[in-house]
Amino acid sequence: WIAGRENGRPFLGFFDATTGNFINKVAISATNYGLVRNIAIHNNLIYAVGSFSSQLTFGGSTTFTASGSYDGFISTFDLNGNFQQAIHVSSTDVLYVHDISLDQSSNSYISVSTRGSIAFNNPNSDTYTKASGLVDLVLFKLDALFNVLWSNKVETADYNTNIHDYNFPLSLFQDEHVVYGATAFQDLK
């Protein structure tokens, strides 16, 4: 599988692991810009995370409208690329969902960079509120239904830092430790 964007629209691409031949592509409808930043496969589901501006539609029926300049999403697809579910991760400013990792209990860990407060659109929504004027890099742990279990601000950078310049990969080690990397073109504070 690969993921990314084509002509500003997010997609998942499927390739044969033996031959490398293209099998299928699943497009996610975006009215302006959208990007699948990373994927993870767990319990026969593909988890895709990314960001978008304007509107994003999954499976023709689930539509999110960005509340900030850019918002994020967490979505799942079956192994054939059929849409299962998605949640909108919204912000009062710019937000990028960078990466996802899952533990054996299907809890997910996501990395986010934002200049605004963060809210999840699930029924038991939690909000992460931040101080204005800075870019925060935040880790979240979500349960299998995408309810927020905890959040932790990892780093803060100057507001003038271009939020597009961040890369915030993460991984889970033996279901005990979240390992992350943060890259910025300016010193983090």
LOVO-458683 format. One record per residue: residue number from 1; residue in one letter; x, y, z of N, C-alpha, C in turn. Coordinates in Angstrom, 1 decimal, padded with zeros to 4 digits. Example, Ala and Ser with C-alpha at 12.3 -4.5 7.8 and 13.67 -1.06 7.14 Angstrom:
2
ATOM     i   aa   n_east   n_north     n_up   ca_east   ca_north    ca_up   c_east   c_north     c_up
ATOM     1    A    013.2    -005.7    007.8     012.3     -004.5    007.8    013.2    -003.3    007.8
ATOM     2    S    012.8    -002.2    007.1     013.7     -001.1    007.1    012.9     000.0    007.9
% end
This chain:
189
ATOM     i   aa   n_east   n_north     n_up   ca_east   ca_north    ca_up   c_east   c_north     c_up
ATOM     1    W    000.8    -001.2    000.0     000.0      000.0    000.0    000.9     001.2    000.0
ATOM     2    I    000.4     002.2   -000.7     001.0      003.6   -000.6   -000.1     004.6   -000.3
ATOM     3    A    000.2     005.7    000.1    -000.8      006.7    000.4   -000.1     008.1    000.1
ATOM     4    G   -001.0     009.1   -000.2    -000.5      010.4   -000.5   -001.5     011.2   -001.1
ATOM     5    R   -001.2     012.0   -002.1    -002.2      012.9   -002.7   -001.8     012.9   -004.2
ATOM     6    E   -002.9     013.1   -005.0    -002.8      013.2   -006.5   -003.7     014.3   -006.9
ATOM     7    N   -003.1     015.3   -007.5    -003.8      016.5   -007.9   -004.5     017.2   -006.7
ATOM     8    G   -003.8     017.1   -005.5    -004.4      017.8   -004.3   -005.4     016.9   -003.6
ATOM     9    R   -005.7     015.7   -004.1    -006.7      014.8   -003.5   -006.0     013.6   -002.8
ATOM    10    P   -006.4     013.3   -001.6    -005.8      012.1   -000.9   -006.2     010.8   -001.5
ATOM    11    F   -005.4     009.8   -001.4    -005.7      008.4   -001.9   -004.9     007.4   -001.2
ATOM    12    L   -005.4     006.1   -001.3    -004.7      004.9   -000.9   -004.4     004.1   -002.2
ATOM    13    G   -003.2     003.6   -002.4    -002.9      002.8   -003.5   -002.5     001.4   -003.1
ATOM    14    F   -002.9     000.5   -003.9    -002.7     -000.9   -003.6   -001.8    -001.6   -004.7
ATOM    15    F   -000.7    -002.2   -004.2     000.2     -002.9   -005.1    000.4    -004.3   -004.7
ATOM    16    D    000.7    -005.2   -005.7     001.0     -006.6   -005.4    002.4    -006.6   -004.7
ATOM    17    A    002.5    -007.3   -003.6     003.8     -007.3   -002.9    004.8    -008.2   -003.6
ATOM    18    T    004.4    -009.1   -004.4     005.3     -010.0   -005.1    005.8    -009.4   -006.4
ATOM    19    T    004.9    -008.8   -007.1     005.3     -008.3   -008.5    005.5    -006.8   -008.5
ATOM    20    G    004.9    -006.1   -007.6     005.0     -004.7   -007.6    003.9    -004.1   -008.5
ATOM    21    N    003.1    -004.9   -009.1     002.1     -004.4   -010.0    001.0    -003.7   -009.3
ATOM    22    F    000.5    -002.6   -009.9    -000.6     -001.8   -009.4   -001.9    -002.6   -009.4
ATOM    23    I   -002.7    -002.6   -008.3    -003.9     -003.3   -008.2   -005.1    -002.4   -008.2
ATOM    24    N   -005.1    -001.4   -007.3    -006.3     -000.5   -007.2   -005.9     000.8   -006.5
ATOM    25    K   -006.7     001.8   -006.6    -006.5      003.1   -005.9   -007.9     003.5   -005.4
ATOM    26    V   -007.9     003.9   -004.1    -009.1      004.4   -003.5   -008.9     005.9   -003.2
ATOM    27    A   -009.7     006.7   -003.9    -009.6      008.2   -003.8   -010.5     008.6   -002.7
ATOM    28    I   -010.1     009.6   -002.0    -010.9      010.3   -000.9   -011.2     011.7   -001.5
ATOM    29    S   -012.4     012.0   -001.6    -012.8      013.3   -002.3   -012.5     014.5   -001.4
ATOM    30    A   -011.8     015.5   -002.0    -011.4      016.7   -001.3   -011.8     017.9   -002.3
ATOM    31    T   -012.4     018.9   -001.7    -012.8      020.0   -002.6   -011.6     021.0   -002.8
ATOM    32    N   -010.6     020.9   -002.0    -009.4      021.8   -002.3   -008.2     021.0   -002.1
ATOM    33    Y   -007.7     020.7   -000.9    -006.5      020.1   -000.6   -006.7     019.0    000.4
ATOM    34    G   -006.1     017.8    000.2    -006.1      016.8    001.2   -004.8     015.9    001.0
ATOM    35    L   -004.4     015.3    002.1    -003.2      014.5    002.0   -003.2     013.4    003.1
ATOM    36    V   -003.0     012.1    002.6    -002.8      011.0    003.6   -001.4     011.1    003.9
ATOM    37    R   -001.1     011.4    005.2     000.3      011.5    005.7    000.9     010.2    006.1
ATOM    38    N    000.1     009.3    006.6     000.7      008.0    007.0   -000.4     006.9    007.1
ATOM    39    I   -000.1     005.7    007.1    -001.0      004.6    007.2   -000.4     003.6    008.2
ATOM    40    A   -001.3     002.8    008.8    -000.9      001.6    009.6   -001.9     000.5    009.4
ATOM    41    I   -001.5    -000.7    009.5    -002.4     -001.8    009.3   -002.5    -002.6    010.6
ATOM    42    H   -003.7    -002.9    011.0    -003.9     -003.5    012.3   -005.2    -004.2    012.3
ATOM    43    N   -005.2    -005.5    012.7    -006.5     -006.3    012.8   -007.3    -006.2    011.5
ATOM    44    N   -006.7    -006.4    010.4    -007.3     -006.3    009.0   -008.0    -005.0    008.7
ATOM    45    L   -007.5    -003.9    009.3    -008.0     -002.6    008.9   -006.8    -001.7    008.5
ATOM    46    I   -007.0    -000.9    007.6    -006.0      000.1    007.2   -006.4     001.4    007.9
ATOM    47    Y   -005.5     002.0    008.7    -005.7      003.2    009.4   -005.0     004.3    008.6
ATOM    48    A   -005.7     005.3    008.1    -005.0      006.4    007.4   -005.3     007.7    008.1
ATOM    49    V   -004.2     008.5    008.3    -004.3      009.8    008.9   -003.8     010.9    007.9
ATOM    50    G   -004.3     012.1    008.1    -003.8      013.1    007.2   -004.5     014.5    007.6
ATOM    51    S   -004.4     015.4    006.6    -004.9      016.7    006.8   -005.6     017.2    005.5
ATOM    52    F   -006.4     018.2    005.7    -007.2      018.7    004.5   -007.6     020.2    004.8
ATOM    53    S   -008.0     020.9    003.7    -008.6      022.2    003.9   -009.9     022.1    003.2
ATOM    54    S   -010.8     023.0    003.4    -012.2      023.0    002.8   -013.0     021.8    003.3
ATOM    55    Q   -013.3     020.9    002.3    -014.1      019.7    002.7   -013.4     018.4    002.2
ATOM    56    L   -013.7     017.4    003.0    -013.2      016.0    002.7   -014.4     015.0    002.8
ATOM    57    T   -014.5     014.1    001.9    -015.6      013.2    001.9   -015.1     011.7    001.8
ATOM    58    F   -015.5     010.9    002.7    -015.1      009.4    002.6   -016.3     008.6    002.2
ATOM    59    G   -016.1     007.7    001.3    -017.2      006.7    000.9   -018.4     007.4    000.4
ATOM    60    G   -018.4     008.6    000.0    -019.6      009.3   -000.5   -020.6     009.7    000.5
ATOM    61    S   -020.3     009.4    001.8    -021.4      009.7    002.8   -020.9     010.5    004.1
ATOM    62    T   -019.6     010.4    004.4    -019.1      011.1    005.6   -018.3     012.3    005.1
ATOM    63    T   -018.8     013.5    005.4    -018.1      014.7    004.9   -017.7     015.5    006.2
ATOM    64    F   -016.5     016.0    006.1    -015.9      016.9    007.1   -015.7     018.3    006.5
ATOM    65    T   -016.0     019.3    007.2    -015.6      020.7    006.8   -014.6     021.3    007.7
ATOM    66    A   -013.5     021.8    007.2    -012.4      022.3    008.0   -012.9     023.5    008.8
ATOM    67    S   -012.6     023.6    010.0    -012.9      024.8    010.8   -011.8     025.7    010.9
ATOM    68    G   -010.5     025.2    010.7    -009.4      026.1    010.7   -008.8     026.1    009.2
ATOM    69    S   -007.6     026.6    009.1    -007.0      026.6    007.7   -006.8     025.2    007.2
ATOM    70    Y   -006.3     024.4    008.1    -006.2      022.9    007.8   -006.7     022.2    009.0
ATOM    71    D   -007.4     021.1    008.8    -007.8      020.2    009.8   -007.3     018.8    009.5
ATOM    72    G   -007.5     017.9    010.4    -007.0      016.5    010.2   -008.1     015.5    010.3
ATOM    73    F   -007.7     014.2    010.0    -008.6      013.1    010.0   -007.9     011.8    010.4
ATOM    74    I   -008.7     010.9    010.9    -008.3      009.5    011.2   -009.3     008.7    010.6
ATOM    75    S   -009.0     007.8    009.7    -009.9      007.0    009.0   -009.5     005.5    008.9
ATOM    76    T   -010.5     004.6    008.7    -010.2      003.2    008.6   -010.9     002.7    007.3
ATOM    77    F   -010.2     001.7    006.7    -010.7      001.0    005.5   -010.4    -000.4    005.7
ATOM    78    D   -011.2    -001.3    005.1    -010.9     -002.7    005.1   -009.7    -003.0    004.1
ATOM    79    L   -009.3    -004.2    004.1    -008.1     -004.5    003.2   -008.4    -004.4    001.7
ATOM    80    N   -009.6    -004.3    001.4    -010.0     -004.1   -000.1   -010.1    -002.6   -000.4
ATOM    81    G   -010.0    -001.7    000.6    -010.1     -000.3    000.4   -011.5     000.3    000.6
ATOM    82    N   -012.4    -000.5    001.2    -013.8     -000.1    001.4   -013.8     000.8    002.7
ATOM    83    F   -014.3     002.0    002.7    -014.4      002.9    003.8   -015.1     002.3    005.0
ATOM    84    Q   -014.6     002.4    006.2    -015.3      001.9    007.4   -015.8     003.0    008.3
ATOM    85    Q   -014.8     003.9    008.7    -015.2      005.0    009.6   -014.1     006.1    009.5
ATOM    86    A   -014.5     007.3    010.0    -013.5      008.4    010.1   -013.9     009.3    011.2
ATOM    87    I   -013.0     010.0    011.8    -013.3      011.1    012.7   -012.5     012.3    012.2
ATOM    88    H   -013.1     013.5    012.5    -012.6      014.8    012.1   -011.8     015.3    013.3
ATOM    89    V   -010.6     015.7    013.1    -009.8      016.3    014.1   -009.7     017.8    013.7
ATOM    90    S   -010.4     018.6    014.5    -010.5      020.0    014.0   -009.6     020.9    014.9
ATOM    91    S   -009.4     022.1    014.4    -008.5      023.1    015.0   -009.1     024.5    014.8
ATOM    92    T   -008.7     025.4    015.7    -009.1      026.8    015.5   -008.1     027.5    014.6
ATOM    93    D   -007.0     026.8    014.1    -006.1      027.4    013.2   -005.6     026.3    012.3
ATOM    94    V   -004.3     026.1    012.2    -003.7      025.1    011.3   -003.4     023.8    012.1
ATOM    95    L   -003.7     022.7    011.6    -003.5      021.4    012.3   -003.1     020.3    011.2
ATOM    96    Y   -002.1     019.5    011.6    -001.7      018.4    010.7   -001.6     017.2    011.6
ATOM    97    V   -002.3     016.1    011.2    -002.1      014.8    011.8   -001.0     014.1    011.0
ATOM    98    H    000.1     013.8    011.7     001.3      013.3    011.0    001.4     011.8    010.9
ATOM    99    D    001.1     011.1    012.0     001.4      009.7    012.1    000.5     008.9    013.0
ATOM   100    I    000.4     007.6    012.8    -000.4      006.8    013.7    000.3     005.4    013.9
ATOM   101    S    000.2     004.9    015.2     000.7      003.6    015.5   -000.4     003.0    016.4
ATOM   102    L   -000.5     001.7    016.4    -001.5      001.0    017.2   -000.9    -000.1    018.1
ATOM   103    D   -001.5    -000.3    019.3    -001.1     -001.3    020.2   -002.0    -002.6    020.1
ATOM   104    Q   -001.7    -003.6    020.8    -002.4     -004.8    020.7   -003.9    -004.7    021.1
ATOM   105    S   -004.2    -003.7    021.9    -005.6     -003.5    022.3   -006.4    -002.6    021.4
ATOM   106    S   -005.8    -002.3    020.2    -006.3     -001.4    019.2   -006.4     000.1    019.7
ATOM   107    N   -005.7     000.5    020.7    -005.5      001.9    021.0   -004.6     002.5    020.0
ATOM   108    S   -004.9     003.7    019.5    -004.1      004.3    018.6   -003.3     005.5    019.2
ATOM   109    Y   -002.2     005.8    018.7    -001.3      006.9    019.1   -001.1     007.7    017.9
ATOM   110    I   -001.4     009.0    018.0    -001.3      009.9    016.8   -000.4     011.1    017.2
ATOM   111    S    000.3     011.6    016.2     001.1      012.8    016.4    000.5     013.9    015.6
ATOM   112    V    000.4     015.1    016.2    -000.3      016.3    015.7    000.6     017.5    015.9
ATOM   113    S    000.6     018.4    014.9     001.2      019.7    015.1    000.1     020.7    014.8
ATOM   114    T    000.0     021.8    015.6    -001.1      022.7    015.5   -000.6     024.1    016.0
ATOM   115    R   -001.3     025.1    015.5    -001.2      026.5    016.1   -002.5     026.8    016.9
ATOM   116    G   -003.5     025.9    016.9    -004.7      026.2    017.6   -005.1     025.1    018.5
ATOM   117    S   -006.3     025.3    019.1    -006.8      024.2    020.0   -007.3     023.1    019.1
ATOM   118    I   -007.4     021.9    019.7    -007.8      020.7    019.0   -009.0     020.1    019.6
ATOM   119    A   -009.9     019.6    018.7    -011.1      018.9    019.1   -011.3     017.7    018.2
ATOM   120    F   -011.8     016.6    018.8    -012.2      015.4    018.1   -013.7     015.3    018.0
ATOM   121    N   -014.2     014.9    016.8    -015.7      015.0    016.6   -016.4     013.7    017.0
ATOM   122    N   -015.7     012.9    017.8    -016.4      011.7    018.3   -017.4     012.0    019.5
ATOM   123    P   -018.3     011.1    019.8    -019.3      011.4    020.9   -018.7     011.8    022.2
ATOM   124    N   -017.6     011.3    022.6    -016.9      011.6    023.9   -015.7     012.5    023.6
ATOM   125    S   -016.0     013.6    022.9    -015.0      014.5    022.4   -014.2     015.1    023.5
ATOM   126    D   -012.9     015.2    023.3    -012.0      015.8    024.2   -011.3     017.0    023.5
ATOM   127    T   -011.0     018.0    024.2    -010.4      019.2    023.5   -009.0     019.4    024.2
ATOM   128    Y   -008.0     019.7    023.3    -006.7      020.1    023.7   -006.6     021.6    023.5
ATOM   129    T   -006.4     022.4    024.6    -006.3      023.8    024.5   -004.9     024.2    024.7
ATOM   130    K   -004.4     025.1    023.8    -003.1      025.6    023.9   -003.0     027.1    024.0
ATOM   131    A   -001.8     027.5    024.4    -001.5      029.0    024.4   -001.4     029.5    023.0
ATOM   132    S   -001.8     030.7    022.8    -001.7      031.3    021.4   -000.3     031.7    021.2
ATOM   133    G    000.1     031.8    019.9     001.4      032.4    019.5    002.4     031.3    019.3
ATOM   134    L    002.1     030.0    019.5     003.1      029.0    019.4    002.6     027.8    018.6
ATOM   135    V    003.5     027.0    018.1     003.2      025.8    017.4    003.4     024.6    018.4
ATOM   136    D    002.4     023.9    018.7     002.6      022.7    019.6    002.7     021.4    018.8
ATOM   137    L    003.6     020.5    019.2     003.6      019.2    018.8    003.0     018.3    019.9
ATOM   138    V    001.9     017.6    019.6     001.2      016.9    020.6    001.0     015.4    020.3
ATOM   139    L    001.2     014.5    021.3     000.8      013.1    021.1   -000.5     012.9    021.8
ATOM   140    F   -001.3     012.0    021.1    -002.6      011.6    021.7   -002.7     010.1    021.7
ATOM   141    K   -003.3     009.6    022.8    -003.6      008.1    022.8   -005.2     008.1    022.7
ATOM   142    L   -005.7     007.3    021.8    -007.1      007.1    021.6   -007.5     005.7    021.8
ATOM   143    D   -008.7     005.4    022.3    -009.1      004.0    022.4   -009.6     003.5    021.0
ATOM   144    A   -010.1     002.3    021.0    -010.5      001.7    019.7   -011.7     002.5    019.0
ATOM   145    L   -012.4     003.2    019.8    -013.5      004.0    019.3   -013.1     005.5    019.0
ATOM   146    F   -011.8     005.8    019.1    -011.2      007.1    018.9   -011.6     008.1    020.0
ATOM   147    N   -011.9     007.6    021.2    -012.0      008.5    022.3   -010.6     008.9    022.9
ATOM   148    V   -010.4     010.1    023.2    -009.1      010.5    023.7   -008.9     010.0    025.1
ATOM   149    L   -007.8     009.2    025.3    -007.4      008.7    026.6   -006.4     009.6    027.3
ATOM   150    W   -005.5     010.2    026.6    -004.6      011.2    027.1   -004.0     012.0    026.0
ATOM   151    S   -003.4     013.1    026.3    -002.7      013.9    025.4   -001.5     014.5    026.1
ATOM   152    N   -000.4     014.7    025.4     000.8      015.2    026.0    001.6     016.1    025.0
ATOM   153    K    001.7     017.4    025.4     002.5      018.3    024.5    003.9     017.9    024.6
ATOM   154    V    004.5     017.7    023.4     005.9      017.2    023.4    006.9     018.4    023.2
ATOM   155    E    006.6     019.3    022.3     007.5      020.4    022.0    006.6     021.6    021.7
ATOM   156    T    007.3     022.8    021.8     006.6      024.0    021.3    007.7     024.8    020.5
ATOM   157    A    007.3     025.3    019.4     008.2      026.1    018.5    007.6     027.5    018.3
ATOM   158    D    008.4     028.4    017.9     008.0      029.8    017.7    006.8     029.9    016.7
ATOM   159    Y    005.9     030.8    016.9     004.7      030.9    016.0    005.1     031.1    014.5
ATOM   160    N    006.2     031.8    014.3     006.7      032.1    012.9    007.2     030.9    012.2
ATOM   161    T    007.5     029.8    012.9     007.9      028.6    012.2    006.9     028.1    011.3
ATOM   162    N    007.3     027.8    010.1     006.3      027.3    009.1    005.9     025.9    009.5
ATOM   163    I    004.6     025.8    009.8     004.1      024.5    010.4    004.2     023.4    009.3
ATOM   164    H    004.3     023.7    008.0     004.5      022.7    007.0    005.9     022.0    007.1
ATOM   165    D    006.8     022.7    007.8     008.2      022.2    007.8    008.4     021.0    008.9
ATOM   166    Y    007.3     020.7    009.6     007.5      019.7    010.6    007.3     018.3    010.1
ATOM   167    N    008.0     017.4    010.7     007.7      016.0    010.5    007.7     015.4    011.9
ATOM   168    F    006.7     014.6    012.2     006.5      014.1    013.6    006.1     012.7    013.6
ATOM   169    P    007.1     011.8    013.2     006.8      010.4    013.1    006.8     009.7    014.5
ATOM   170    L    006.1     008.6    014.7     006.1      007.9    015.9    006.0     006.4    015.7
ATOM   171    S    006.3     005.7    016.7     006.2      004.2    016.7    006.0     003.8    018.1
ATOM   172    L    005.4     002.6    018.2     005.1      002.0    019.5    006.1     000.8    019.7
ATOM   173    F    006.8     000.8    020.9     007.7     -000.3    021.1    007.2    -001.2    022.2
ATOM   174    Q    006.9    -002.4    021.9     006.4     -003.5    022.8    005.2    -003.1    023.6
ATOM   175    D    004.3    -002.3    023.0     003.1     -001.8    023.7    003.4    -001.0    025.0
ATOM   176    E    004.7    -000.6    025.2     005.1      000.1    026.4    005.6     001.5    026.3
ATOM   177    H    006.2     001.8    025.1     006.9      003.1    024.9    006.5     003.6    023.6
ATOM   178    V    006.1     004.9    023.6     005.9      005.6    022.3    007.2     006.3    022.0
ATOM   179    V    007.7     006.0    020.9     009.0      006.6    020.4    008.6     007.6    019.3
ATOM   180    Y    009.1     008.8    019.4     008.7      009.8    018.4    010.0     010.5    017.9
ATOM   181    G    009.9     011.1    016.8     010.9      012.0    016.3    010.2     013.3    015.9
ATOM   182    A    010.9     014.4    016.1     010.3      015.7    015.8    011.4     016.5    015.0
ATOM   183    T    011.0     016.9    013.8     011.9      017.6    012.9    011.3     019.0    012.6
ATOM   184    A    012.1     020.0    012.8     011.7      021.4    012.5    012.9     022.1    011.9
ATOM   185    F    012.7     023.1    011.2     013.8      023.9    010.6    014.2     025.1    011.5
ATOM   186    Q    013.8     024.9    012.8     014.1      026.0    013.8    014.2     025.3    015.1
ATOM   187    D    014.9     025.9    016.1     015.1      025.3    017.4    013.7     025.2    018.0
ATOM   188    L    013.5     024.0    018.7     012.3      023.8    019.5    012.5     024.3    020.9
ATOM   189    K    011.5     024.8    021.5     011.6      025.3    022.9    011.1     024.4    023.9
% end
